[in-house]
């Protein structure tokens, strides 16, 4: 069960104690401001937090009863059919608006009952929800079985009719033969070998294919599916090209925090507006991830051709992520998805990236097989006459457990999604730029690199004279 705790800021201590008790009993909670992700709009986060919850607990006091913010949260829960349990900690005469929304919901008396009673109430509600879902599944299964039986009967009848038709047709042909009439049938006698062009093997030996800017290339695979790339840059002799994946192929943090967890260390939280990590750039990179491309976790993963990736002292594990999702420390390196011939076709590229606030150089040079694009390189999309906006693949969404894309899509009706660039944001040690969505007209955003629900679009330079380069028909 995922619980949204609605409360007045004055009652924060009660809400925090209730949160601890719920989480100690195996439930997850959304508690503001604790769970407001860095760099996100507060109101937007509240809406998303309510929408993805199984139940809302309202800590009801005189403060929350008259709070317009709490009322909006309750109204949102009701509109989204999120059940509400009222945890009353004071004698309250409900406002008319609160009375309207809460008159049919369960109440627990927090003045006389313990947190455990609240835990039990949530658990009982969860059991009811599960029973309802199981019954719904059973009904759907019965409907499916009925449809299958009906379809089977229809198919059986159709097969019988087909057999009768074939018998009648055969009889007609035999009758025609017996009467000396000529019959004919159209048969494709051309075999696979007849269509094979013997010159195909020699067309590209030592020569670049006629590939142009914007073309689609099928090369390598990820998540069990071939990767589609777009050509965004060509050398003058058209023997080499820079490719970027057409779609977002995975959701990953740019770099994980080196601390105990994202925005926390030794029991200290760094979520508040006035915390030390906002001004101390060493601490900022430590608890939110480092925006230095040369030492980033995403660079290590993209360029690894081994099952075990060397991330140095701190790997991008699930517990280091902001939502404890999408850890990739145990995922094989990206280049393990390419065969030997494909790996040979990927050229090593000299990459120049701006240093962040902790770097001792303005420009850092790396040698990479796979890389992320920079803000300046976005102009290549315009030159290739293709859109820089991108949406995730189906396989990407199946792999992703953050659910951020679905929340963004529901909130803004946007099919496209954010994807990381490699440039650090000026003035920070833990922020990088991202390309936005069509809702924001492709605006460039800034985000902390430890956030795991944003997209990755790898880029590579390939040898076009290689036989493994195939254009999409």
C-alpha positions in Angstrom: 0.0 0.0 0.0 1.2 3.5 -0.9 -0.2 6.2 1.5 -0.4 9.9 0.9 -0.3 11.9 4.2 -2.3 15.1 4.1 -1.7 17.5 7.0 -1.2 21.0 8.0 2.5 22.1 8.4 1.7 22.8 12.1 0.9 19.1 12.5 4.0 17.9 10.8 5.3 16.1 13.9 2.2 14.0 14.1 2.3 13.2 10.4 6.0 12.2 10.6 5.3 9.9 13.5 2.5 8.2 11.7 4.7 7.9 8.6 7.4 6.1 10.6 4.8 3.6 12.0 3.3 2.9 8.5 6.7 2.4 6.9 7.9 0.2 9.7 4.9 -2.0 8.9 5.9 -2.4 5.2 3.9 0.5 3.7 5.3 3.3 1.6 4.3 7.0 2.3 4.3 10.3 0.5 5.1 12.9 3.1 5.7 16.5 2.1 8.1 18.2 2.1 10.2 15.0 2.6 9.2 13.5 -0.7 9.2 16.6 -2.9 11.9 15.8 -5.4 14.6 18.4 -5.8 14.0 20.7 -8.8 10.3 19.9 -9.1 7.3 22.2 -8.7 5.8 21.7 -5.2 2.2 21.7 -6.4 2.9 19.4 -9.3 4.6 16.9 -6.9 1.6 17.0 -4.6 -0.8 16.1 -7.4 1.4 13.3 -8.7 1.8 12.0 -5.1 -2.0 11.8 -4.6 -2.6 10.3 -8.0 -0.2 7.3 -7.5 -1.4 6.6 -3.9 -3.7 3.8 -2.8 -5.1 5.7 0.1 -4.9 9.2 1.7 -4.7 9.7 5.4 -5.9 13.1 6.5 -4.5 14.3 9.8 -7.5 16.3 10.9 -7.1 19.2 13.2 -8.4 22.7 13.4 -5.4 23.8 11.4 -5.9 21.3 8.6 -9.7 21.8 8.7 -9.3 25.5 7.6 -6.2 25.0 5.4 -7.0 25.7 1.7 -4.0 23.6 0.7 -5.3 20.5 2.6 -8.8 21.1 1.1 -7.3 21.0 -2.4 -5.5 17.7 -1.6 -8.7 16.2 -0.2 -10.7 17.4 -3.3 -8.0 15.9 -5.6 -8.2 12.5 -3.8 -12.0 12.4 -4.1 -11.9 13.3 -7.8 -9.4 10.5 -8.4 -11.3 7.9 -6.3 -8.5 7.6 -3.8 -10.1 6.4 -0.5 -9.5 8.7 2.5 -9.1 7.7 6.1 -9.5 10.6 8.6 -7.1 10.6 11.5 -8.7 13.1 13.9 -6.3 14.5 16.5 -8.6 17.3 17.7 -12.3 17.9 18.2 -13.2 19.7 15.0 -16.3 21.3 13.6 -15.9 20.7 9.9 -16.1 23.5 7.4 -18.9 23.0 4.9 -16.4 22.1 2.2 -14.6 19.5 4.4 -17.9 18.1 5.5 -19.0 17.6 1.9 -15.9 15.7 0.9 -15.4 13.6 4.1 -19.0 12.6 5.1 -18.7 9.1 3.6 -15.1 8.2 4.6 -13.7 6.2 7.5 -12.6 7.9 10.7 -10.0 6.9 13.3 -9.9 8.8 16.6 -6.3 9.9 17.0 -7.0 11.3 20.5 -7.6 7.9 22.1 -6.2 5.4 19.7 -2.6 4.6 18.8 -0.7 4.8 15.5 -1.1 1.0 15.3 -4.9 1.4 15.0 -4.2 3.6 12.0 -1.9 0.9 10.6 -4.6 -1.7 11.0 -7.2 0.6 9.3 -4.9 1.0 6.3 -4.2 -2.7 6.2 -7.9 -3.6 6.3 -8.6 -1.2 3.5 -5.9 -2.8 1.5 -7.4 -6.2 2.0 -10.7 -4.9 0.8 -9.1 -3.4 -2.3 -7.3 -6.6 -3.1 -10.5 -8.6 -2.7 -12.3 -6.2 -5.1 -9.4 -6.5 -7.6 -9.4 -10.3 -7.4 -13.1 -10.4 -8.1 -12.7 -8.0 -11.0 -9.9 -10.3 -12.4 -12.2 -13.3 -12.0 -15.0 -11.6 -13.9 -12.6 -10.6 -16.7 -11.3 -14.1 -16.8 -14.8 -15.5 -17.2 -15.5 -13.0 -20.0 -12.2 -14.0 -21.7 -13.0 -17.7 -21.4 -16.5 -17.2 -22.9 -15.0 -15.2 -25.8 -12.4 -18.0 -26.4 -15.0 -20.7 -26.5 -17.2 -18.7 -28.8 -14.2 -17.9 -31.1 -13.2 -21.6 -31.1 -16.7 -22.6 -32.2 -16.7 -20.0 -34.9 -13.3 -21.2 -36.2 -14.5 -24.8 -36.2 -17.5 -23.9 -38.3 -15.4 -21.9 -40.6 -13.0 -24.8 -41.1 -15.8 -27.2 -41.9 -17.2 -24.8 -44.5 -13.8 -24.4 -46.0 -13.3 -28.2 -46.3 -16.7 -28.5 -48.0 -15.8 -25.7 -50.4 -12.5 -27.4 -51.2 -14.2 -30.8 -51.9 -16.7 -29.2 -54.2 -13.9 -27.3 -56.0 -11.8 -30.5 -56.4 -14.8 -32.3 -57.8 -15.3 -29.4 -60.3 -11.7 -29.6 -61.5 -11.8 -33.3 -61.9 -15.0 -33.0 -63.9 -13.4 -30.5 -66.2 -10.4 -32.8 -66.8 -12.7 -35.6 -67.6 -14.5 -33.4 -70.2 -11.2 -32.5 -71.9 -11.4 -28.8 -70.7 -8.2 -27.0 -70.0 -7.6 -25.8 -66.4 -4.9 -23.4 -65.0 -3.6 -22.3 -61.7 -1.3 -19.3 -60.8 1.8 -20.6 -59.0 4.8 -18.5 -57.9 7.7 -20.7 -59.1 10.4 -18.1 -58.3 12.6 -19.4 -55.5 14.6 -17.4 -52.9 17.8 -18.3 -54.8 16.3 -16.8 -58.0 15.8 -13.4 -56.4 19.3 -13.2 -54.9 21.5 -10.6 -56.5 25.0 -11.9 -56.7 26.4 -8.4 -56.8 24.9 -7.6 -53.3 28.0 -8.9 -51.5 30.2 -6.5 -53.4 28.2 -3.3 -53.2 29.7 -2.0 -50.0 33.1 -3.7 -49.7 35.4 -0.8 -48.9 32.9 1.8 -49.9 30.5 3.9 -47.8 26.8 3.3 -48.3 24.8 6.2 -49.8 23.5 7.3 -46.4 22.3 10.9 -45.9 21.5 13.1 -42.9 18.3 12.1 -41.1 18.4 8.5 -42.4 17.4 5.7 -40.0 20.0 3.1 -39.2 19.3 -0.3 -37.5 22.3 -1.2 -35.4 22.8 -3.3 -32.3 20.0 -4.0 -29.8 18.9 -3.2 -26.3 16.2 -4.8 -24.1 16.0 -7.6 -26.7 15.0 -5.2 -29.5 17.0 -3.7 -32.4 18.0 -0.1 -31.9 16.9 2.5 -34.4 19.4 5.4 -34.8 19.2 8.7 -36.7 22.1 10.1 -38.7 22.8 13.6 -37.4 26.3 14.2 -38.8 28.4 12.9 -41.7 32.0 13.3 -42.6 32.7 14.9 -46.0 33.6 11.6 -47.6 30.5 10.0 -46.0 32.5 7.2 -44.6 31.7 8.0 -40.9 28.5 9.2 -39.2 27.4 10.4 -35.8 24.2 8.6 -34.8 21.8 9.2 -31.9 19.0 6.8 -30.9 15.7 7.8 -32.4 13.9 7.1 -29.1 14.7 7.2 -25.4 15.8 3.7 -24.7 16.2 3.7 -20.9 15.5 5.8 -17.8 18.5 6.3 -15.7 20.2 8.8 -13.3 23.2 10.6 -14.8 25.2 9.9 -11.6 24.4 8.5 -8.2 25.1 10.2 -4.9 28.1 9.0 -3.0 26.3 9.5 0.3 24.0 7.0 2.1 21.2 7.9 -0.2 20.0 10.7 -2.5 19.9 14.0 -0.5 20.6 12.2 2.8 23.6 11.1 4.9 24.1 10.0 8.5 20.5 10.6 9.2 20.6 14.2 7.9 18.1 15.3 5.2 19.1 17.8 2.5 15.7 18.5 1.1 14.8 21.8 2.7 15.3 25.1 0.8 17.9 26.5 3.2 20.0 23.3 3.7 23.8 23.4 3.4 24.0 21.4 0.2 22.5 24.3 -1.7 25.6 26.4 -1.1 28.4 23.9 -0.3 29.3 22.5 -3.8 31.4 19.6 -2.4 28.5 18.5 -0.2 26.0 19.1 -3.1 27.8 16.6 -5.4 28.2 14.1 -2.5 24.5 13.9 -1.7 23.0 14.6 -5.1 25.5 13.1 -7.6 28.3 14.7 -9.5 27.7 16.4 -12.9 31.3 15.7 -14.2 30.8 13.7 -17.4 34.3 12.2 -17.2 33.5 10.4 -13.9 29.8 9.9 -14.2 28.0 6.6 -13.7 26.2 6.9 -17.0 29.4 7.3 -19.0 30.8 4.2 -17.2 27.7 2.2 -18.1 27.4 3.4 -21.7 31.1 2.5 -22.5 31.2 -0.8 -20.7 31.4 -4.0 -22.7 31.5 -6.3 -19.7 28.8 -7.7 -17.5 30.2 -6.1 -14.4 30.7 -2.4 -14.8 33.4 -0.6 -12.8 31.8 2.4 -11.1 34.6 3.2 -8.7 33.8 3.8 -5.1 30.0 4.3 -5.4 27.7 2.4 -7.8 24.3 3.6 -9.0 22.3 1.2 -6.8 18.6 1.5 -6.2 19.1 2.8 -2.6 21.1 5.7 -4.0 18.2 6.9 -6.3 15.9 9.7 -5.3 12.8 7.4 -5.5 14.7 4.2 -4.8 14.0 3.1 -8.3 15.9 2.3 -11.5 19.2 1.3 -10.0 21.5 0.0 -12.7 24.6 -1.2 -10.7 23.8 -4.8 -11.6 22.9 -4.2 -15.2 25.5 -5.4 -17.8 27.3 -2.6 -19.7 25.5 -1.0 -22.7 28.1 -2.3 -25.2 27.4 -5.9 -24.2 24.4 -5.6 -26.5 26.6 -5.5 -29.6 28.4 -8.3 -31.4 32.1 -8.2 -32.3 31.5 -6.9 -35.8 29.2 -4.1 -34.5 31.7 -3.2 -31.8 34.4 -2.9 -34.4 32.2 -0.5 -36.4 31.9 1.9 -33.5 34.6 4.5 -33.6 36.2 6.1 -30.6 35.2 9.7 -30.5 37.1 12.6 -28.8 34.5 14.3 -26.6 35.0 17.8 -25.2 32.7 18.7 -22.2 32.6 21.8 -20.0 33.8 21.2 -16.5 31.5 21.8 -13.5 32.1 23.9 -10.4 34.4 21.2 -8.9 36.5 20.7 -12.0 40.0 22.2 -12.3 39.6 22.6 -16.1 37.1 24.6 -18.1 37.0 21.9 -20.8 37.5 18.2 -20.1 38.5 15.9 -22.9 37.5 12.2 -22.9 37.7 9.3 -25.4 34.4 7.5 -25.7 32.7 4.9 -27.8 29.3 6.0 -26.6 28.4 9.4 -25.3 25.5 11.8 -24.5 25.0 14.9 -26.7 25.8 18.5 -25.5 23.6 21.6 -25.8 25.7 22.8 -28.7 25.3 19.5 -30.6 21.5 19.9 -30.6 22.0 22.1 -33.7 22.8 18.9 -35.6 19.2 18.0 -35.4 18.2 21.2 -37.3 20.9 20.5 -39.9 19.6 17.0 -40.4 16.1 18.3 -40.5 14.8 16.0 -37.7 13.0 16.7 -34.4 15.1 16.7 -31.3 12.1 15.7 -29.2 11.8 12.0 -28.4 9.5 9.5 -26.7 10.5 6.3 -24.9 10.3 2.9 -26.5 7.8 0.3 -25.2 10.7 -1.7 -23.9 12.0 1.4 -22.0 8.7 1.8 -20.3 8.6 -1.9 -19.3 12.0 -1.6 -17.8 11.3 1.7 -16.0 9.8 1.5 -12.5 9.8 5.2 -11.6 6.5 5.9 -13.4 7.5 9.5 -14.0 6.8 9.3 -17.7 3.2 8.1 -17.1 2.6 10.9 -14.6 4.0 13.5 -16.9 1.9 12.1 -19.8 -1.2 12.2 -17.7 -0.5 15.7 -16.4 0.5 17.4 -19.7 -0.8 15.0 -22.3 2.7 14.8 -23.8 4.0 11.7 -25.7 7.5 13.0 -25.7 9.8 13.1 -22.6 12.9 14.6 -21.1 16.4 13.2 -22.0 19.8 14.0 -20.5 22.5 16.1 -22.1 26.1 15.8 -20.8 26.6 19.5 -20.0 26.8 20.5 -16.4 24.7 23.5 -15.3 26.8 26.6 -14.5 27.1 27.4 -10.8 26.3 23.8 -9.6 28.2 20.6 -9.1 25.2 18.3 -9.3 23.0 19.6 -12.1 22.9 18.8 -15.8 20.7 20.0 -18.7 17.9 18.0 -20.3 15.8 18.4 -23.4 12.1 19.0 -22.6 8.9 17.9 -24.2 6.5 19.2 -26.8 4.4 20.7 -24.0 7.4 22.9 -23.2 8.3 23.4 -26.9 11.6 21.6 -26.4 12.8 24.0 -23.7 16.1 23.1 -22.1 15.7 22.1 -18.4 18.0 21.8 -15.4 17.9 18.9 -13.0 19.9 17.1 -10.3 21.9 14.3 -11.8 20.8 11.8 -9.2 17.1 11.8 -10.4 16.5 8.4 -12.0 13.3 8.9 -14.0 14.7 10.8 -17.0 15.7 9.4 -20.4 18.9 8.3 -22.1 19.6 8.7 -25.8 23.1 7.4 -26.5 25.1 8.7 -29.4 27.9 6.9 -31.3 30.2 7.5 -34.3 30.2 4.6 -36.8 32.2 3.4 -39.8 29.7 3.4 -42.7 31.9 1.1 -44.8 31.2 -1.7 -42.4 28.8 -4.4 -43.6 26.9 -4.3 -40.3 25.5 -0.9 -41.0 21.9 -1.4 -42.3 19.5 1.4 -43.2 15.8 1.1 -42.3 13.7 0.5 -45.4 
